[in-house]
Structures are given as structure tokens and as C-alpha cells.
């Protein structure tokens, strides 16, 4: 099942039944969740680090 879902990434899939549609959407949703869980901490650290640099520069002036 995992091999099928990884093999179909990026393909437009023709669905015939509600179950096929649900499984396809569920796979896409998992990919979105994984991207968010990886991307959000990186984005948060970027914002937090930039805020510390600004505070450090203001304290020197």
C-alpha cells in the first residue's frame, strides 16, 4: 500500500468509487501533514532567530 501511494505521487488519478477517492485524498492529506510538520519548525526557528538578531542590534546602539 505504501509503495502504491508513493508511486502515485504527482499523478492525476482517475477514481471510480467513493472508497478510492477517500484513499487518494487521505494519501494527499498525509503528505500535506508531513510537509507541515517539517516546514513549520524550520519556519519558526527562522522567525525566532531573526527576532534575536534584531534585538541584539538594537541593544548595541
Helices and strands as residue ranges (DSSP letters): H 2-7, H 18-60
